[in-house]
């Protein structure tokens, strides 16, 4: 069973991202403040849910949340600054939109840049431990999937409606046959050009 909060007495926002390991498309992040004591019988890490469950949960999260937001950082910026920094940038952009301003942030994973003067805690696999991070994972994943589905209409040969930009066999084959698009991450396709992940 997931937990409602990391610590009581704060307006707490959970943050997560989607699309870090993709060859194409932006990285998306979301931030969610849930009501005190919020629970849900099936809300969990988005990777453990079906697409239908994620979209049903997105509707419930949007209805129930005190505040929620998502943001993205495009593939050109990912190539310029590296995926870790781009993921954190997207989280910051999502938190920027929250009202009220949270008093504490809980972040899925083990790396984060401090956001303004708000304290934070990084939690490995936090999307399977805390409802607010799980909610952020669902929003980030579904809004990114929507974006990749829209790109699929322009570039159907890459099957982004199925692989969402991840390095599946069919996606790699399409790159070999058709080359890359303006939405591909060049530093991911050419690993020798991958920028350092050091902060």
C-alpha positions as CSV (number, residue, x, y, z in Angstrom):
1,X,0.0,0.0,0.0
2,X,1.4,3.4,-1.0
3,X,1.7,6.2,1.6
4,X,-0.2,9.5,1.6
5,X,2.8,11.6,2.5
6,X,6.5,11.6,3.3
7,X,6.0,13.8,6.4
8,X,2.9,15.4,7.9
9,X,2.4,19.1,8.3
10,X,3.6,20.2,4.9
11,X,1.9,21.1,1.6
12,X,3.8,18.3,-0.2
13,X,4.2,17.8,-4.0
14,X,5.3,14.6,-5.6
15,X,7.4,14.9,-8.8
16,X,8.2,12.4,-11.5
17,X,9.2,12.3,-15.2
18,X,8.6,10.1,-18.3
19,X,10.6,9.5,-21.4
20,X,14.2,9.6,-20.1
21,X,15.2,6.5,-22.0
22,X,13.6,7.4,-25.4
23,X,15.4,7.9,-28.7
24,X,12.9,10.5,-29.7
25,X,10.6,13.2,-28.3
26,X,10.7,15.4,-25.2
27,X,11.0,14.4,-21.6
28,X,7.9,15.2,-19.7
29,X,7.6,15.8,-15.9
30,X,4.6,16.3,-13.6
31,X,4.1,17.7,-10.1
32,X,1.1,16.9,-8.0
33,X,-0.2,18.1,-4.6
34,X,-2.9,15.7,-3.3
35,X,-5.3,16.3,-0.5
36,X,-4.2,15.2,3.0
37,X,-4.9,11.5,3.5
38,X,-5.6,10.8,-0.2
39,X,-5.6,7.2,-1.1
40,X,-6.6,5.2,-4.2
41,X,-7.1,1.4,-4.6
42,X,-5.1,1.0,-7.8
43,X,-2.9,4.1,-8.1
44,X,0.8,3.0,-8.4
45,X,3.9,3.5,-10.5
46,X,2.6,4.1,-14.0
47,X,4.8,1.3,-15.4
48,X,2.8,-1.2,-13.3
49,X,-0.5,0.0,-14.9
50,X,-2.2,-0.6,-18.2
51,X,-2.8,2.3,-20.6
52,X,-6.5,2.2,-19.8
53,X,-5.8,2.3,-16.1
54,X,-3.5,5.2,-16.5
55,X,-6.0,7.3,-18.4
56,X,-8.8,6.5,-15.9
57,X,-6.5,7.5,-13.1
58,X,-5.4,10.7,-14.8
59,X,-9.1,11.8,-14.8
60,X,-9.3,11.0,-11.1
61,X,-6.1,12.7,-10.2
62,X,-7.1,15.9,-12.1
63,X,-10.4,15.9,-10.3
64,X,-9.0,15.2,-6.8
65,X,-5.7,17.1,-6.7
66,X,-5.2,20.3,-4.8
67,X,-2.9,21.3,-7.7
68,X,-1.2,19.6,-10.6
69,X,0.9,20.5,-13.6
70,X,3.1,19.0,-16.2
71,X,5.9,20.4,-18.4
72,X,8.3,19.2,-21.1
73,X,11.8,19.8,-22.3
74,X,12.4,19.1,-26.0
75,X,14.9,16.8,-27.7
76,X,17.2,19.7,-28.8
77,X,17.6,20.8,-25.2
78,X,18.2,17.2,-24.1
79,X,21.1,17.0,-26.6
80,X,22.5,20.3,-25.4
81,X,22.4,19.7,-21.6
82,X,22.0,15.9,-21.2
83,X,18.9,13.9,-20.2
84,X,19.4,14.1,-16.4
85,X,19.5,17.9,-16.4
86,X,16.6,18.1,-18.9
87,X,14.5,15.8,-16.7
88,X,15.2,18.1,-13.6
89,X,14.5,21.2,-15.7
90,X,11.1,19.7,-16.7
91,X,10.3,19.0,-13.0
92,X,11.2,22.6,-12.1
93,X,8.9,23.9,-14.8
94,X,6.1,21.7,-13.5
95,X,6.6,22.9,-9.9
96,X,6.6,26.5,-11.2
97,X,2.9,26.1,-12.1
98,X,1.6,24.8,-8.7
99,X,-0.7,26.8,-6.6
100,X,-0.4,26.9,-3.7
101,X,3.4,26.8,-3.6
102,X,4.4,23.5,-2.0
103,X,6.4,23.5,1.2
104,X,8.1,20.2,0.5
105,X,9.0,18.2,-2.6
106,X,9.4,14.4,-2.9
107,X,11.2,13.4,-6.1
108,X,11.2,10.0,-7.7
109,X,14.9,8.9,-8.2
110,X,18.2,9.8,-6.6
111,X,19.2,13.1,-8.3
112,X,17.6,16.6,-8.2
113,X,18.6,20.2,-8.2
114,X,17.3,22.2,-5.3
115,X,14.2,24.2,-6.3
116,X,14.3,27.7,-5.0
117,X,14.2,27.5,-1.2
118,X,11.9,24.5,-1.0
119,X,13.3,21.5,0.8
120,X,13.1,18.2,-1.0
121,X,13.8,14.5,-0.6
122,X,14.8,12.1,-3.4
123,X,13.3,8.7,-3.1
124,X,14.4,5.8,-5.2
125,X,11.4,4.0,-6.7
126,X,9.2,6.6,-5.0
127,X,6.5,6.2,-7.6
128,X,5.8,2.8,-6.0
129,X,5.8,4.2,-2.4
130,X,3.9,7.6,-2.3
131,X,0.6,8.5,-3.9
132,X,1.7,11.9,-5.0
133,X,4.8,10.6,-6.9
134,X,2.7,7.9,-8.4
135,X,0.1,10.5,-9.5
136,X,2.9,12.6,-11.1
137,X,4.2,9.5,-12.9
138,X,0.7,8.8,-14.3
139,X,0.3,12.4,-15.5
140,X,3.8,12.6,-17.0
141,X,3.4,9.3,-18.8
142,X,-0.1,9.9,-20.2
143,X,0.6,13.5,-21.4
144,X,3.8,12.4,-23.0
145,X,2.0,9.5,-24.7
146,X,-0.6,11.9,-26.0
147,X,2.2,14.0,-27.5
148,X,4.0,11.0,-29.1
149,X,0.6,9.8,-30.5
150,X,0.2,13.2,-32.2
151,X,3.7,13.0,-33.6
152,X,2.9,9.6,-35.0
153,X,0.4,11.2,-37.3
154,X,3.3,13.0,-39.1
155,X,5.8,10.2,-38.8
156,X,3.9,6.9,-38.9
157,X,6.9,4.8,-40.1
158,X,8.5,5.1,-36.6
159,X,5.4,3.6,-34.9
160,X,5.5,6.2,-32.0
161,X,1.9,5.4,-31.3
162,X,3.2,2.0,-30.1
163,X,6.8,2.5,-28.9
164,X,6.4,6.2,-27.8
165,X,10.0,6.8,-28.9
166,X,11.6,4.1,-26.8
167,X,14.4,2.0,-28.5
168,X,12.4,-0.9,-29.6
169,X,13.5,-3.2,-32.5
170,X,10.9,-1.6,-34.8
171,X,12.0,1.9,-33.9
172,X,15.6,1.2,-34.5
173,X,14.8,-0.5,-37.8
174,X,12.8,2.5,-38.9
175,X,15.8,4.8,-38.1
176,X,18.1,2.5,-40.2
177,X,15.6,2.7,-43.1
178,X,14.3,6.2,-43.0
179,X,17.0,8.1,-41.0
180,X,16.2,10.5,-38.1
181,X,13.5,13.2,-37.7
182,X,13.8,16.6,-36.1
183,X,12.4,15.0,-33.0
184,X,15.1,12.4,-32.5
185,X,17.7,12.8,-29.8
186,X,21.0,12.7,-31.7
187,X,23.2,12.0,-28.7
188,X,21.1,8.9,-27.9
189,X,21.3,7.6,-31.5
190,X,25.0,8.2,-31.6
191,X,26.2,7.1,-28.1
192,X,29.7,8.3,-28.7
193,X,28.3,11.8,-28.7
194,X,26.3,11.4,-25.5
195,X,27.0,14.2,-23.1
196,X,28.1,13.5,-19.6
197,X,25.5,12.8,-17.0
198,X,27.6,14.4,-14.3
199,X,26.0,17.4,-12.6
